[in-house]
Amino acid sequence: MRVISNKALTDFATKHPDAGVPLQIWRKTIEAGTFGSFADLKKAFNATDKVGAFYVFDIGGNKFRIIAAVHFNVQKLYVRHVFTHKEYSKWKP
């Protein structure tokens, strides 16, 4: 699956250096996989939820959240937001 906006991940990691490694591990895992459904994502990332039209990934031991739009039919994942846990608590889809 192709990740669109790796820049969002690297920009977030610049502000939060402890997020860098977990975010890049997540990205590499997504890019190495083929996911046909939410169930397939859950197999690879158990701490993933669907919130409205978005998929929310818990990253780095529940410290960070990636909010993404996933288009399974074309194997693309669009990173919409990257948040700390505290920032995510204020987010509304």
Secondary structure, DSSP 8 states (H G I E B T S, - for coil): -EEE-HHHHHHHHHH-GGGHHHHHHHHHHHHH----SHHHHHHH-SSEEEETTEEEEEETTTTEEEEEEEEGGGTEEEEEEEEEHHHHHH---
